């Protein structure tokens, strides 16, 4: 499956053709995680001179956006209390960044911030929260640390492998904890620290089978679903009392 093209800048000599290993994956109760492969090729203008330094590629996969709150906790005797908190409005539930080399070797810090290349650049983006970003923001640092611990934020240098000077491949693992929904895939082509082209694609993780039926019923018929769950709980409790009743 070949997806659309999007170039950076006018009349570039290079463009990208990118394909994903799948564009829709059904998730069942036995789902234990998978991986998505990104295949790409650089198409060059026939009249353009070859680049002596070669190309670099950064692949960024973003999961469905969500709102969340990061809280700072403090021990007060035997209990923990909340002290301060930071609300984040549009946080990707999953982030995977793969590059052909270490990001500082691909582009300078200003370019990485502008193009949001890498976890640090994405988490430091001004629109991630309503509060103005600070040079040392403990809440953003905590968000990055916690998501990395859950394996939902990953960054892999040398995660993109060139099979030839113009053909590359990258593979990103999707853990079982990755949420269902639409995932955006962005591929950026650089040379000598300068962005040349960009490709944007998408794939979906969707529930299937009984899980999808239950989820659809709960969403579209929430009142009936709640009553059914309550009735099932009462029946289960009554049956348990009958089965395990002692004379």
C-alpha positions in Angstrom: 0.0 0.0 0.0 1.6 3.3 -1.1 0.3 6.4 0.6 0.4 10.0 -0.4 3.3 12.4 -0.6 4.0 15.7 1.1 7.2 17.7 0.5 8.9 20.3 2.6 9.7 23.4 0.7 9.0 24.4 -2.9 10.4 22.4 -5.9 12.5 20.0 -3.9 14.7 17.6 -5.8 13.7 14.7 -3.6 10.3 13.2 -2.6 9.3 10.2 -0.5 7.3 7.1 -1.3 6.3 5.2 1.9 4.4 2.0 2.5 3.3 0.4 5.8 3.1 -3.3 6.6 -0.6 -2.9 7.4 -3.1 -0.1 7.5 -5.6 -1.8 9.8 -5.0 -4.3 12.6 -7.7 -6.2 14.5 -7.1 -6.5 18.2 -8.7 -9.5 20.0 -8.6 -10.8 23.6 -5.5 -12.8 22.7 -3.5 -9.7 21.4 -0.1 -9.6 22.9 1.5 -6.8 20.8 2.9 -6.6 17.3 5.1 -4.4 15.3 4.6 -2.1 12.3 7.2 -2.0 9.5 7.7 1.2 7.5 9.2 0.8 4.0 10.4 3.9 2.1 12.2 5.0 -1.0 13.7 8.4 -2.0 12.7 9.5 -5.5 15.1 12.1 -7.0 14.7 14.5 -9.8 16.6 13.0 -12.8 18.3 16.4 -13.4 19.4 16.8 -9.8 23.0 16.0 -8.8 23.6 13.2 -6.4 24.2 14.2 -2.8 27.6 13.1 -1.6 26.7 12.9 2.1 23.8 10.6 1.7 20.4 10.8 3.4 19.0 10.6 6.9 15.5 9.6 7.9 13.4 10.0 11.0 10.2 8.1 11.5 7.7 9.2 14.2 4.7 7.2 15.1 2.0 8.9 17.3 -0.9 7.2 18.9 -4.3 8.6 19.7 -4.3 11.9 21.5 -5.5 12.1 25.1 -5.8 14.6 28.0 -4.1 13.8 31.2 -2.9 15.3 34.4 0.6 14.8 36.0 0.6 15.3 39.8 3.4 15.8 42.2 2.9 13.7 45.4 4.5 14.2 48.8 4.5 11.8 51.7 2.8 13.1 54.8 3.2 10.5 57.5 1.7 7.2 56.3 -0.2 8.8 53.4 0.6 10.5 50.2 -1.0 13.8 49.2 -1.1 15.8 46.0 0.9 19.1 46.0 1.0 20.5 42.5 -0.3 19.3 39.1 0.0 20.1 35.4 -2.7 19.4 32.8 -1.8 18.2 29.4 -4.3 18.7 26.6 -3.0 16.8 23.5 -0.6 14.1 24.5 0.0 11.1 22.2 -0.9 7.9 24.0 2.0 6.2 22.2 5.2 7.6 20.7 7.9 5.8 18.8 10.8 7.7 17.2 13.2 5.8 14.9 16.2 7.5 13.1 19.0 6.4 10.9 21.5 8.0 13.3 21.5 9.6 16.7 19.3 12.7 16.4 21.9 15.3 17.5 24.0 14.0 14.5 21.1 14.5 12.1 20.2 18.1 12.7 20.9 21.0 15.1 18.7 21.6 18.2 16.7 24.4 16.5 15.8 22.2 13.5 14.8 19.4 15.8 12.5 21.7 17.8 10.9 23.2 14.7 10.2 19.8 13.1 9.6 18.1 16.5 12.1 15.3 15.9 12.6 13.2 19.0 10.8 12.7 22.3 12.4 15.7 23.9 11.3 18.0 21.1 7.7 16.6 21.1 7.3 16.8 24.9 8.7 20.3 25.0 6.2 21.5 22.3 4.3 24.6 23.5 0.9 23.3 22.6 1.2 20.2 24.7 -0.1 22.0 27.7 -1.8 25.3 28.5 1.1 26.5 30.7 4.0 28.2 29.0 7.0 25.8 28.6 9.9 26.3 31.0 13.5 25.3 30.4 13.3 22.8 33.3 9.7 21.7 33.6 9.5 18.8 36.2 6.0 17.8 35.0 7.1 17.4 31.4 10.1 15.5 32.6 7.9 13.3 34.7 5.5 12.6 31.8 8.4 11.5 29.6 9.9 9.3 32.4 6.6 7.6 33.2 5.7 6.9 29.6 9.2 5.5 28.9 8.8 3.2 31.9 5.5 1.9 30.5 7.2 1.4 27.1 4.7 3.7 25.5 7.4 6.3 24.6 10.5 5.0 22.8 13.3 6.4 20.8 15.7 4.3 18.8 18.8 5.6 17.1 19.8 3.5 14.1 16.2 2.3 14.1 16.0 3.2 10.4 18.1 1.0 8.2 19.1 1.9 4.6 18.9 -1.2 2.3 20.4 0.9 -0.5 21.4 4.6 -0.8 17.7 5.4 -1.5 15.7 2.6 0.1 15.1 2.2 3.8 13.1 0.3 6.4 12.1 0.8 10.0 10.3 -1.5 12.4 8.5 -0.2 15.6 7.1 -2.5 18.2 3.6 -1.9 19.4 3.1 -3.4 22.9 -0.1 -4.9 24.1 -0.7 -1.8 26.2 -0.8 0.4 23.1 -4.4 1.8 22.9 -6.7 1.2 20.0 -7.4 4.1 17.6 -5.7 5.9 14.8 -1.9 6.1 14.6 -0.1 8.8 12.6 3.1 8.0 10.9 5.5 10.8 9.9 8.6 10.2 7.8 11.1 13.1 7.4 14.0 13.0 5.0 17.1 15.1 5.7 20.5 15.6 4.2 23.3 17.5 5.9 20.9 18.6 8.6 18.5 20.2 6.1 14.9 18.8 5.8 14.1 17.8 2.2 10.8 16.0 2.2 8.1 14.7 4.5 5.5 11.9 4.3 2.4 11.5 6.4 0.4 8.2 6.7 -1.9 6.5 9.1 -2.9 3.0 10.4 -5.6 1.9 12.8 -5.7 -0.5 15.7 -9.3 -1.7 16.1 -11.1 -4.1 18.4 -12.8 -7.1 16.8 -15.0 -10.0 17.7 -16.8 -10.1 21.0 -14.7 -7.2 22.4 -15.8 -4.9 19.5 -19.5 -5.9 20.0 -19.3 -5.2 23.8 -17.5 -1.9 23.2 -20.1 -0.8 20.5 -23.0 -1.7 22.7 -21.5 0.1 25.7 -21.0 3.2 23.6 -24.3 3.3 21.7 -26.6 1.9 24.5 -24.9 3.1 27.7 -28.0 2.9 29.9 -29.0 -0.6 28.8 -25.3 -1.7 29.1 -25.2 -0.3 32.7 -28.5 -2.1 33.6 -27.3 -5.3 32.1 -24.0 -5.2 33.9 -25.8 -4.5 37.2 -28.2 -7.3 36.6 -25.4 -9.7 35.8 -23.6 -8.8 39.0 -26.7 -9.4 41.1 -27.3 -12.8 39.4 -23.7 -13.8 39.8 -23.8 -12.9 43.5 -27.1 -14.8 44.0 -25.7 -17.9 42.3 -22.5 -17.8 44.3 -24.5 -17.6 47.6 -26.6 -20.6 46.5 -23.6 -22.7 45.3 -21.5 -22.0 48.4 -24.3 -21.9 51.0 -23.6 -24.1 54.0 -26.5 -25.9 55.7 
